[in-house]
Amino acid sequence: MAVNIHPSAVVHPGSYLADTVVVGPYCVIDDDVHIGEGTELISHVCILPGTRLGRKCTIYPGAVLGGTPQDHKFKGEKSLLILGDSNVVRECVTLHRAVGEGIATRIGQDNMFMAYAHVGHNCEIGNGNTVASYVGLSGHVTVEDNTVFGGMVGVHQYCRIGKLAMLGGLSKVNQDVPPFMLSDGVPARVIDLNVIGLRRSGVPPASRTALRQAYKLLYRSDLNHSQAIARIEDEIETNEELEYLVTFMRGTQSGNAGRGNERRRD
């Protein structure tokens, strides 16, 4: 089946549109853009150079994909925004490409970005995430898989959000949020284990019990994180999820100010 392009749309001849792509009214597709099969741009969508958009995505009016980074270090180099398949990008979302020649802002598959959300330069977003309206992810943020962001969450640059984490609305996130945890507040702090998310994802009861014990040592004891991790490794029977949590926490400790993506400033 052929590409369906509305007469009012502007499509640069240097772009590539796969079969069954639908380009709605008043969309603008610039040079060096690749769009995968079955993706639909509903209307008034702007796709800028360096964007690679996967299959069966749906992009709603007013979204801008591949905008130049909002970073003083950016000097006009050729960089990328890469999205996987089956992403939903709602109204007026902005997804920016990276700083650095040939570097990409990367977004996986099956994510939903609700209206007015923003993903900054050099972010790494995994799969199956739900990012509510007005969420702002600063540059160099990592979001793993199957996380949930409440509305109007702000995330500091270089933070990491672990898989199956959930962030309460209006939270100010200035440190890593470990996997499997609920976080909330200003500033955001871990408040509980994400038990419902763990159940829905099929994490077995024994693993959930071990994570509950780890949570209590990390956040409901007088131990610092190094001491808590040592106790976790000594006292709790290990499993895949627990090992993942401990590895993540060590990554946070190796970073600066509780942000695992940021180098220490010694």
ROTI-280328 format. One record per residue: x, y, z of N, C-alpha, C in turn; residue number from 1. Coordinates in steps of 0.02 Angstrom, whole numbers, plus 32768, in hexadecimal, padded with zeros to 4 digits. Each point is the difference from the previous one (the first is absolute). Example, Ala and Ser with C-alpha at 12.3 -4.5 7.8 and 13.67 -1.06 7.14 Angstrom:
LUMKOL  n.px  n.py  n.pz  ca.px  ca.py  ca.pz  c.px  c.py  c.pz  seq
LUMKOL  8294  7EE4  8186   7FD3   803B   8000  802D  803C  8000    1
LUMKOL  7FEE  8035  7FDC   802A   803B   8003  7FD9  8037  8025    2
This chain:
LUMKOL  n.px  n.py  n.pz  ca.px  ca.py  ca.pz  c.px  c.py  c.pz  seq
LUMKOL  802A  7FC4  8000   7FD6   803C   8000  802B  803E  8000    1
LUMKOL  7FE9  8034  7FDF   8027   803D   7FF7  7FFD  802C  803E    2
LUMKOL  802E  802F  8002   7FFE   8034   8033  7FC5  802E  7FF2    3
LUMKOL  7FDE  8016  8035   7FC7   802D   7FFA  8014  8044  801C    4
LUMKOL  8008  8031  7FD5   8017   8042   8014  7FCA  8033  7FEF    5
LUMKOL  7FE9  8025  8032   7FCE   8034   7FF5  801E  8037  7FD4    6
LUMKOL  7FD8  801E  7FD3   801A   8034   7FD4  801E  803C  8023    7
LUMKOL  7FEA  800E  803D   801A   803A   8024  8041  7FF2  8025    8
LUMKOL  8015  7FC1  8004   803E   7FEF   8023  803D  8013  7FD6    9
LUMKOL  8038  800E  8022   803F   800F   7FDE  8032  7FC9  8011   10
LUMKOL  8017  7FDC  7FCE   802C   7FC7   800A  803F  800B  7FD7   11
LUMKOL  8039  8004  8021   8040   800C   7FDE  8012  7FC3  7FD6   12
LUMKOL  8019  800B  7FC4   8013   7FC6   7FD6  8038  7FD6  801C   13
LUMKOL  8026  801B  8030   8036   7FDA   8020  7FE9  7FD4  8039   14
LUMKOL  7FBF  7FFE  800E   7FE6   7FD4   8035  7FED  7FBD  7FE2   15
LUMKOL  7FF8  7FCE  802D   7FEA   7FBD   7FEB  7FC3  7FEC  8027   16
LUMKOL  7FCA  7FF1  7FDC   7FC2   7FEA   801E  7FF0  7FBA  7FE6   17
LUMKOL  7FFA  7FD0  802F   7FF2   7FBB   7FED  7FB7  7FF8  7FEA   18
LUMKOL  7FF1  7FC6  7FE5   7FBB   7FF1   7FEC  7FCF  8008  803A   19
LUMKOL  7FC5  8016  7FEF   7FC7   8008   802D  8008  8038  8033   20
LUMKOL  8033  802A  7FF9   8004   803C   802A  7FC8  8030  7FED   21
LUMKOL  7FE2  801F  8032   7FCB   8031   7FF5  8018  8044  801A   22
LUMKOL  8000  8031  7FD5   8015   8044   8012  7FC4  802D  7FF9   23
LUMKOL  7FE7  8019  8039   7FC3   8027   8001  8009  8048  7FED   24
LUMKOL  7FCB  8028  8005   8002   8046   7FEB  8035  8029  8025   25
LUMKOL  8021  802A  7FDA   802E   8033   8019  803B  7FE4  8028   26
LUMKOL  8011  7FC3  7FF4   803E   7FE5   801E  803C  8018  7FD8   27
LUMKOL  803A  8004  8022   803F   8012   7FE0  8033  7FCA  800F   28
LUMKOL  801B  7FE1  7FCC   8034   7FCD   8007  803E  8019  7FDE   29
LUMKOL  8035  800A  8025   803D   801F   7FE6  802F  7FCD  7FE1   30
LUMKOL  803A  8017  7FEC   8033   7FD6   7FE3  801B  7FCE  8033   31
LUMKOL  801B  7FC8  7FE8   8021   7FCD   802A  7FD1  7FE7  8037   32
LUMKOL  7FC3  7FEF  7FED   7FCF   7FE3   802D  7FEC  7FBC  7FE4   33
LUMKOL  7FFD  7FCD  802B   7FEA   7FBD   7FED  7FC2  7FEF  802A   34
LUMKOL  7FCA  7FEA  7FE0   7FC2   7FEF   8023  7FEC  7FB9  7FEB   35
LUMKOL  7FF4  7FD5  8032   7FF3   7FBA   7FF3  7FB8  7FF0  7FED   36
LUMKOL  7FF5  7FC4  7FE8   7FC0   7FE9   7FE7  7FC7  800B  8032   37
LUMKOL  7FC8  8017  7FE6   7FC3   8004   8028  7FFE  8038  8032   38
LUMKOL  8031  802B  8002   8000   8039   802E  7FD2  8036  7FE5   39
LUMKOL  7FDB  8020  802D   7FD1   8035   7FEC  8011  8041  8023   40
LUMKOL  8006  8035  7FD9   8006   8044   8019  7FBB  8020  7FF6   41
LUMKOL  7FDD  800D  8036   7FB9   8012   7FFA  7FF7  8044  7FDE   42
LUMKOL  801F  8034  801A   8000   8042   7FDF  802F  802E  8025   43
LUMKOL  8019  8034  7FDD   8027   8035   801F  803C  7FE4  8028   44
LUMKOL  801E  7FCB  7FE8   803A   7FE2   801F  803F  8018  7FDC   45
LUMKOL  8035  800D  8026   803F   8017   7FE4  8036  7FCC  800F   46
LUMKOL  801D  7FE2  7FCC   8036   7FCF   8007  803F  801E  7FE2   47
LUMKOL  8032  800B  802A   803C   8025   7FEC  803A  7FD2  7FEF   48
LUMKOL  8035  801A  7FE0   8037   7FD6   7FE8  801F  7FD6  8038   49
LUMKOL  8014  7FC3  7FEC   8020   7FD2   802E  7FD0  7FD4  8026   50
LUMKOL  7FBF  8002  7FF1   7FCF   7FD8   8023  7FF6  7FBD  7FDD   51
LUMKOL  8000  7FCB  8027   7FF2   7FBC   7FE8  7FC4  7FE6  8028   52
LUMKOL  7FC8  7FF9  7FDE   7FC1   7FEE   8020  7FEC  7FBA  7FEB   53
LUMKOL  7FF1  7FD5  8030   7FF3   7FBA   7FF1  7FBC  7FF2  7FE2   54
LUMKOL  7FED  7FC1  8001   7FC1   7FE9   7FE2  7FC6  8009  8030   55
LUMKOL  7FC5  800D  7FE3   7FC1   8000   8024  7FFF  8030  803B   56
LUMKOL  8021  8038  7FF8   7FFB   8035   8032  7FC6  802E  7FED   57
LUMKOL  7FE5  8023  8032   7FCC   8031   7FF4  8016  8042  801F   58
LUMKOL  8003  8034  7FD6   8019   8041   8016  7FC7  8032  7FFA   59
LUMKOL  7FEF  8021  8036   7FC5   802B   8003  8012  8049  7FF1   60
LUMKOL  7FCD  8029  7FF3   800C   8045   7FEA  802D  8028  802F   61
LUMKOL  802A  8028  7FE2   802B   802E   8025  8041  7FE2  801A   62
LUMKOL  800A  7FBF  7FF8   803E   7FE1   8018  803B  8015  7FD4   63
LUMKOL  8039  8009  801F   803E   8011   7FDD  8035  7FCC  8012   64
LUMKOL  8016  7FDB  7FCE   8031   7FCB   800A  8041  8012  7FDE   65
LUMKOL  8037  7FFB  8025   8042   800D   7FE3  8016  8048  8006   66
LUMKOL  7FE2  8026  802E   8015   8045   800A  8048  8004  8017   67
LUMKOL  8020  8039  7FF2   8046   8008   8015  8004  8004  804C   68
LUMKOL  8037  7FE7  801D   8006   7FFE   8049  7FFF  8046  801F   69
LUMKOL  7FE1  8005  803A   8001   803E   8027  803D  7FFD  802F   70
LUMKOL  803B  8006  7FE3   803E   7FF8   8025  8034  802E  7FE0   71
LUMKOL  8022  8028  802A   8033   802E   7FE7  803A  7FDC  7FDE   72
LUMKOL  800A  7FC0  8011   8037   7FDA   7FE2  7FF2  7FED  7FB8   73
LUMKOL  7FC2  8003  7FEB   7FEE   7FEB   7FBC  8019  8035  7FCE   74
LUMKOL  8026  7FEA  7FCE   801E   802C   7FCF  7FEA  7FF0  7FB9   75
LUMKOL  7FC5  7FE1  7FFA   7FE6   7FF2   7FBE  8016  7FBF  7FE1   76
LUMKOL  801F  7FD5  8027   8017   7FBF   7FE6  7FC4  7FD4  7FEC   77
LUMKOL  800D  7FCF  7FD5   7FCD   7FD3   7FE9  7FF5  7FC9  8033   78
LUMKOL  7FC6  8000  801E   7FF0   7FCE   8033  7FBB  7FE3  7FF0   79
LUMKOL  7FE8  7FD3  802B   7FC5   7FD9   7FF0  7FCC  7FFD  8038   80
LUMKOL  7FC2  7FF3  7FEC   7FCB   7FE9   802D  7FE7  7FBF  7FE3   81
LUMKOL  8003  7FCA  8027   7FEC   7FBE   7FE7  7FC8  7FE5  802D   82
LUMKOL  7FC6  7FF1  7FE1   7FC8   7FE2   8023  7FF2  7FBC  7FE2   83
LUMKOL  7FEE  7FD0  802B   7FED   7FBE   7FEA  7FB8  7FFD  7FE9   84
LUMKOL  7FE3  7FC4  8001   7FBE   7FF3   7FE6  7FC9  800D  8034   85
LUMKOL  7FC5  800E  7FE6   7FC2   8001   8029  8001  8033  8038   86
LUMKOL  8020  8038  7FF5   7FFE   8036   8030  7FC5  802E  7FF2   87
LUMKOL  7FE2  801A  8035   7FCB   8031   7FFB  8019  8042  801B   88
LUMKOL  8000  8033  7FD5   8019   8042   8012  7FC5  8031  7FFB   89
LUMKOL  7FE8  8017  8039   7FC2   8028   8000  800F  804A  7FF1   90
LUMKOL  7FCC  8029  8009   8002   8045   7FE8  8039  8028  801F   91
LUMKOL  8024  8023  7FD4   8032   8032   8013  803B  7FE4  8028   92
LUMKOL  800C  7FBF  7FFA   803C   7FE3   801F  803E  8016  7FD9   93
LUMKOL  8037  800B  8024   8040   8011   7FE0  8035  7FCC  8013   94
LUMKOL  8020  7FE4  7FCD   8035   7FCE   8009  803D  801A  7FDB   95
LUMKOL  8036  800D  8024   803A   8020   7FE3  8037  7FCF  7FEF   96
LUMKOL  8025  800F  7FCA   803A   7FD7   7FEF  803A  8011  802E   97
LUMKOL  8038  7FDD  7FF8   8037   8001   8030  8032  8038  7FF1   98
LUMKOL  8029  800C  8032   803D   8028   7FF8  8039  7FD0  7FF1   99
LUMKOL  802A  8010  7FCE   8038   7FD6   7FEF  7FF9  7FE2  7FBA  100
LUMKOL  8033  8006  7FD8   7FFF   7FE7   7FBC  7FF0  7FB6  7FFE  101
LUMKOL  7FCA  7FEF  7FDC   7FED   7FBA   7FF8  7FDF  7FE0  803D  102
LUMKOL  7FF6  8026  8036   7FE2   7FE5   803D  7FB4  8005  7FFB  103
LUMKOL  7FDD  7FD2  8021   7FB7   7FFE   7FFB  7FDE  8005  8044  104
LUMKOL  7FC8  8023  8002   7FCD   7FF7   8033  7FD9  7FC2  7FEB  105
LUMKOL  7FF8  7FCF  802C   7FE2   7FC0   7FED  7FC2  7FF1  802A  106
LUMKOL  7FCC  7FEC  7FDD   7FC1   7FEE   801F  7FEC  7FBC  7FE5  107
LUMKOL  7FEE  7FD1  802C   7FF1   7FBC   7FEB  7FBB  7FFA  7FE1  108
LUMKOL  7FDB  7FCD  8013   7FBF   7FF3   7FE1  7FC9  7FFC  8034  109
LUMKOL  7FC2  8007  7FE8   7FC4   7FFA   802A  7FFE  8032  8039  110
LUMKOL  801A  803C  7FF4   7FFB   8036   8032  7FC7  802E  7FEF  111
LUMKOL  7FE4  801F  8034   7FCE   8035   7FF6  8019  8040  8021  112
LUMKOL  8004  8035  7FD7   8011   8042   8019  7FC1  802B  7FFB  113
LUMKOL  7FE4  8012  8038   7FC2   8026   8000  800E  804A  7FF1  114
LUMKOL  7FCA  8026  7FF8   8005   8044   7FE5  8033  802B  8026  115
LUMKOL  8027  8024  7FD9   8030   8032   8018  803B  7FE3  8027  116
LUMKOL  800A  7FBF  7FFE   803C   7FE3   801E  803D  8015  7FD8  117
LUMKOL  803A  7FFF  8021   803F   8013   7FDF  8037  7FCE  8011  118
LUMKOL  8024  7FEA  7FCD   803B   7FD6   8009  803C  8026  7FE4  119
LUMKOL  802F  800F  802C   803A   8028   7FEE  8036  7FD9  7FDC  120
LUMKOL  8034  8023  7FEE   8038   7FE4   7FD9  8024  7FC8  8025  121
LUMKOL  8017  7FCF  7FDA   8029   7FC9   8019  7FDD  7FD4  8033  122
LUMKOL  7FBE  8002  8002   7FDC   7FD2   802C  7FFF  7FBA  7FE2  123
LUMKOL  7FF9  7FCF  802C   7FFA   7FB9   7FED  7FC0  7FE6  8021  124
LUMKOL  7FCE  7FF3  7FD7   7FBF   7FE9   8019  7FF5  7FB8  7FE9  125
LUMKOL  7FEB  7FD5  802C   7FF6   7FBA   7FEF  7FBC  7FF2  7FE1  126
LUMKOL  7FE1  7FC9  8016   7FC2   7FE8   7FE3  7FC6  8000  8032  127
LUMKOL  7FC4  800B  7FE7   7FC4   7FF7   8028  7FF6  8035  8036  128
LUMKOL  801B  803B  7FF7   7FFA   8034   8033  7FC3  802C  7FF2  129
LUMKOL  7FE3  801A  8036   7FC8   802E   7FFD  8016  8042  801E  130
LUMKOL  8002  8034  7FD7   8019   8041   8014  7FC5  8031  7FFB  131
LUMKOL  7FE7  8016  8039   7FC3   8028   8000  800D  8048  7FEA  132
LUMKOL  7FCA  8026  7FFB   8004   8044   7FE5  802D  802D  802A  133
LUMKOL  8024  802B  7FDC   802B   8033   801D  803D  7FE5  8025  134
LUMKOL  800F  7FC1  7FF7   803F   7FE6   801C  803A  801D  7FD9  135
LUMKOL  8035  8013  8023   803C   801A   7FE0  803D  7FD6  8013  136
LUMKOL  801F  7FE1  7FCE   803E   7FDA   800B  803A  802A  7FE6  137
LUMKOL  802C  8014  802C   803A   8027   7FEC  8032  7FD5  7FD9  138
LUMKOL  8036  801E  7FEA   8031   7FDC   7FD8  8022  7FC8  8025  139
LUMKOL  8013  7FCC  7FDB   8028   7FC7   801A  7FDA  7FD8  8035  140
LUMKOL  7FBF  8001  7FFF   7FD8   7FD7   802D  7FF6  7FBA  7FE2  141
LUMKOL  8005  7FCD  802A   7FF1   7FBB   7FED  7FBF  7FEA  8020  142
LUMKOL  7FD3  7FE6  7FD8   7FC3   7FE1   8019  8000  7FB8  7FE7  143
LUMKOL  7FFC  7FD0  802D   8002   7FBA   7FED  7FBB  7FEA  7FE6  144
LUMKOL  7FE9  7FC6  8011   7FC2   7FE5   7FE2  7FC6  8000  8031  145
LUMKOL  7FC3  8009  7FE4   7FC2   7FF7   8025  7FFA  802D  803D  146
LUMKOL  8017  803E  7FF9   7FF7   8032   8035  7FC0  8027  7FF4  147
LUMKOL  7FEA  8023  8035   7FC5   802B   7FFB  8011  8043  8020  148
LUMKOL  7FF6  8036  7FD9   800B   8044   8019  7FBC  8022  8009  149
LUMKOL  7FF2  8019  803C   7FC6   802A   800A  8009  8043  7FDE  150
LUMKOL  7FCB  8026  7FFB   8002   8040   7FDD  802E  8033  8021  151
LUMKOL  801F  8029  7FD7   8029   8039   8015  803D  7FEC  8029  152
LUMKOL  801A  7FC5  7FF5   803F   7FED   8021  803A  8021  7FDB  153
LUMKOL  802F  801B  8026   803D   801C   7FE4  803C  7FD6  8015  154
LUMKOL  8029  7FEC  7FCF   803A   7FD5   800D  8040  8025  7FF0  155
LUMKOL  802C  8004  8031   8041   8022   7FFA  802C  7FDA  7FCE  156
LUMKOL  802A  8026  7FDE   802E   7FE1   7FD0  802C  7FCB  8022  157
LUMKOL  8010  7FCB  7FDA   802B   7FC9   8014  7FE0  7FCF  8031  158
LUMKOL  7FC0  8009  8011   7FE0   7FCF   802B  7FF0  7FC0  7FDA  159
LUMKOL  7FF8  7FCA  8026   7FEA   7FBF   7FE4  7FBF  7FEC  8024  160
LUMKOL  7FD2  7FE7  7FD9   7FC1   7FE6   801B  7FFF  7FB5  7FF1  161
LUMKOL  8002  7FD7  8034   8005   7FB8   7FF8  7FBE  7FE1  7FE9  162
LUMKOL  8006  7FC4  7FE5   7FC5   7FDE   7FE4  7FCC  7FF3  8036  163
LUMKOL  7FC1  8003  7FEA   7FC6   7FF4   802B  7FFC  8032  803B  164
LUMKOL  8020  8039  7FF8   7FF8   8036   8031  7FC1  8028  7FEF  165
LUMKOL  7FE4  8020  8032   7FC6   802C   7FF6  800C  8041  8025  166
LUMKOL  7FF3  8038  7FDE   800E   8042   801C  7FBE  8026  8008  167
LUMKOL  7FF4  8018  803C   7FC2   8025   800D  7FFF  8043  7FDD  168
LUMKOL  7FC5  8018  7FEF   7FF8   8040   7FDE  801D  803A  8028  169
LUMKOL  801A  8030  7FDB   801D   803D   801C  8042  7FF4  8025  170
LUMKOL  801D  7FC6  7FF8   803F   7FF2   8022  803A  8026  7FE0  171
LUMKOL  8030  8011  802A   803F   801E   7FE9  8036  7FCC  800A  172
LUMKOL  8018  7FE3  7FC9   8030   7FC9   8003  8046  801B  7FF5  173
LUMKOL  8029  7FFF  8034   8045   8018   7FF9  8034  7FCA  800F  174
LUMKOL  7FE8  7FC3  800C   802D   7FC6   8009  7FE2  7FC4  7FDC  175
LUMKOL  8028  7FCD  7FF7   7FE8   7FC2   7FE1  7FC5  7FE4  8027  176
LUMKOL  7FD0  7FE2  7FDB   7FC9   7FDB   801E  800D  7FB6  7FF3  177
LUMKOL  800C  7FD8  8034   8012   7FBA   7FF5  7FC7  7FD8  7FE0  178
LUMKOL  8011  7FC9  7FDF   7FCC   7FD5   7FE4  7FD2  7FE4  8036  179
LUMKOL  7FC2  7FF5  7FEC   7FCD   7FDF   8029  7FE4  802B  8038  180
LUMKOL  8011  8041  8001   7FED   802A   8038  7FCC  8034  7FED  181
LUMKOL  7FDA  8018  8032   7FD4   8039   7FFA  8024  803D  801C  182
LUMKOL  7FFE  8037  7FDB   8022   803D   8015  7FCF  803A  7FFB  183
LUMKOL  8006  802F  802E   7FD1   8038   8000  801E  8039  8028  184
LUMKOL  7FE8  803D  7FF3   8011   8039   802B  802D  8032  7FDF  185
LUMKOL  800E  8035  8028   802C   8037   7FEB  8032  800C  8038  186
LUMKOL  803E  7FE9  7FF8   8019   7FD5   7FC9  7FE4  7FBA  8006  187
LUMKOL  7FFF  7FDC  7FC8   7FE5   7FBC   7FFF  802C  7FD1  802A  188
LUMKOL  7FDF  7FD6  8026   8023   7FCD   8027  7FD9  7FBF  7FFC  189
LUMKOL  8022  7FC8  8007   7FDF   7FBF   7FFF  7FD2  7FFA  803C  190
LUMKOL  7FC2  7FEC  7FF2   7FCF   7FFA   8036  7FE7  7FB9  800A  191
LUMKOL  8009  7FD4  7FCF   7FE8   7FBC   8008  8019  7FD6  7FC5  192
LUMKOL  7FF2  7FC0  8004   800D   7FD1   7FCA  7FC3  8002  7FD0  193
LUMKOL  800D  7FFC  7FBF   7FCA   8001   7FCF  7FE2  7FB9  7FF9  194
LUMKOL  7FDB  7FED  8033   7FE6   7FBB   8004  7FD0  7FF1  7FC7  195
LUMKOL  7FD3  802F  7FF1   7FD0   7FF4   7FCA  8023  7FF8  7FBD  196
LUMKOL  8031  802B  7FF2   8026   7FFA   7FC2  8025  7FBE  7FFB  197
LUMKOL  801C  7FEA  8039   8024   7FC0   8000  7FD0  7FC6  7FF2  198
LUMKOL  7FC5  8001  801F   7FCF   7FCB   7FF4  7FEA  7FFF  7FB7  199
LUMKOL  7FF0  803A  7FE5   7FE9   8004   7FBB  8035  7FE8  7FCE  200
LUMKOL  803F  8008  8013   8036   7FEC   7FD4  8014  7FB7  8009  201
LUMKOL  7FDE  7FDD  802D   800D   7FB9   8009  803C  7FEF  802A  202
LUMKOL  8018  8031  8029   8038   7FF1   802D  7FE6  7FD1  8036  203
LUMKOL  8021  7FC7  800B   7FE5   7FCD   802E  8000  8017  8049  204
LUMKOL  7FD4  7FE2  8029   7FFB   8015   8046  8041  7FFE  8027  205
LUMKOL  802A  7FCE  7FF5   803F   7FFC   8025  802D  803C  7FF0  206
LUMKOL  8001  8014  7FC1   8028   803A   7FED  7FE3  8040  801F  207
LUMKOL  7FBD  8005  8001   7FE2   803C   801E  800F  8003  804B  208
LUMKOL  8000  7FC7  8021   8011   7FFF   8047  8048  8017  800C  209
LUMKOL  802E  7FE8  7FD6   8046   8014   8006  8008  804B  7FF3  210
LUMKOL  7FDC  801A  7FCF   8004   8048   7FF2  7FE3  8028  803A  211
LUMKOL  7FCC  7FE7  801F   7FE4   8022   803B  8033  8004  8038  212
LUMKOL  8024  7FCA  800C   8034   8000   8033  8037  8032  7FEE  213
LUMKOL  8013  8000  7FC0   8034   802F   7FEA  7FE9  8048  8009  214
LUMKOL  7FC2  800E  7FEE   7FE4   8043   8008  8005  8017  8049  215
LUMKOL  7FEE  7FD4  802E   8002   8013   8047  8047  8010  8017  216
LUMKOL  8031  7FD9  7FE8   8045   800E   8013  8018  8042  7FE1  217
LUMKOL  7FEC  800D  7FC2   8017   803D   7FDE  7FDF  803F  801A  218
LUMKOL  7FBE  7FFC  8010   7FD9   803D   800C  7FDB  8001  8043  219
LUMKOL  8002  7FCB  8026   7FDD   8000   8040  802E  7FE9  8039  220
LUMKOL  8040  800C  7FF8   8030   7FEF   8034  802E  803B  800A  221
LUMKOL  802C  7FFA  8030   8031   8035   800D  8041  7FF6  7FD8  222
LUMKOL  7FFF  7FD2  7FD1   803C   7FF1   7FD9  8007  8031  7FC6  223
LUMKOL  803F  8011  7FF0   800A   8023   7FC0  7FFC  7FCC  7FC8  224
LUMKOL  8000  8018  7FC1   7FF5   7FD2   7FC9  8038  7FCC  7FFA  225
LUMKOL  803D  8012  800C   8036   7FCF   7FFD  7FF6  7FC9  8034  226
LUMKOL  7FEE  8014  803D   7FF4   7FCE   8034  7FC3  7FD5  7FEF  227
LUMKOL  7FCC  8020  7FE5   7FC4   7FDA   7FEF  800E  7FCE  7FC9  228
LUMKOL  8026  8013  7FCE   8010   7FD2   7FC9  8028  7FC5  801B  229
LUMKOL  802F  800C  802D   8026   7FCA   801E  7FD3  7FD0  8026  230
LUMKOL  7FCF  801B  8024   7FD1   7FD5   8025  7FD4  7FD9  7FD0  231
LUMKOL  7FEA  8020  7FCA   7FD7   7FDE   7FCE  8025  7FC4  7FE3  232
LUMKOL  803F  8009  7FF0   8027   7FCA   7FE1  800F  7FC9  8032  233
LUMKOL  8005  8011  8040   8010   7FCE   8033  7FC2  7FDA  8018  234
LUMKOL  7FC6  8021  8003   7FC7   7FE5   8025  7FC5  7FE9  7FD5  235
LUMKOL  7FFB  8019  7FC2   7FC4   7FF1   7FD8  8013  7FD1  7FC7  236
LUMKOL  7FD9  7FCB  7FF8   800D   7FD1   7FCA  7FF8  8024  7FBD  237
LUMKOL  8032  7FFA  7FD6   8002   8028   7FC3  7FD0  7FE5  7FCB  238
LUMKOL  7FED  802C  7FD4   7FD8   7FEE   7FC5  800E  8035  7FCA  239
LUMKOL  7FE4  7FF7  7FC6   8010   802D   7FC8  7FEE  8048  800F  240
LUMKOL  7FC6  800B  801D   7FEA   8045   800E  802B  8021  8035  241
LUMKOL  8011  7FD9  8034   8029   801C   8035  8046  8012  7FE7  242
LUMKOL  801D  7FD5  7FD7   8041   800F   7FE3  7FFD  8040  7FD5  243
LUMKOL  7FC9  8007  7FDB   7FF8   803B   7FD7  7FFD  803F  802B  244
LUMKOL  7FDA  7FFD  8036   7FFB   8039   802D  8044  8012  801D  245
LUMKOL  8025  7FCF  8018   8042   800E   801E  8030  801E  7FCD  246
LUMKOL  8000  7FE5  7FC4   802B   801B   7FCC  7FEE  8049  7FF0  247
LUMKOL  7FC0  800E  7FFD   7FEA   8045   7FF4  8017  802E  8038  248
LUMKOL  7FF8  7FEB  803E   8013   8029   8038  804B  800E  8000  249
LUMKOL  8028  7FCF  7FED   8048   800B   7FFB  8010  8033  7FC9  250
LUMKOL  7FDA  7FFF  7FCA   8009   8032   7FCC  7FF1  8046  8018  251
LUMKOL  7FCD  8006  802A   7FF0   8041   801D  8038  8018  802C  252
LUMKOL  801C  7FD3  8028   8036   8013   802E  803F  8017  7FD9  253
LUMKOL  800A  7FE4  7FC5   803B   8012   7FD9  7FF9  8043  7FDD  254
LUMKOL  7FC3  801B  7FFD   7FF4   8040   7FDF  8008  803A  8030  255
LUMKOL  7FE8  803A  7FEA   8006   803D   8027  7FBC  8014  801B  256
LUMKOL  7FFC  8010  8040   7FC4   801C   8020  7FC3  7FD3  7FF7  257
LUMKOL  800B  7FBE  8000   7FC8   7FD2   7FFA  7FE7  7FF6  7FBA  258
LUMKOL  8028  8016  7FCD   7FED   7FF8   7FBB  8034  7FD6  7FDC  259
LUMKOL  7FEB  7FC3  7FED   8030   7FD0   7FE6  801D  8012  7FBD  260
LUMKOL  7FDE  802B  7FD9   801B   8014   7FBE  8030  803A  8004  261
LUMKOL  8009  801D  803B   802A   803B   8007  8043  7FEE  8020  262
LUMKOL  8036  8015  7FE2   8042   7FF2   801C  800A  8024  8042  263
LUMKOL  8025  7FDF  802C   8011   8020   803F  802D  803D  7FF4  264
LUMKOL  7FF6  8032  8029   8029   803D   7FFA  8032  8003  8039  265
LUMKOL  8035  7FD9  7FF9   8032   7FFB   8035  802E  803C  7FFF  266
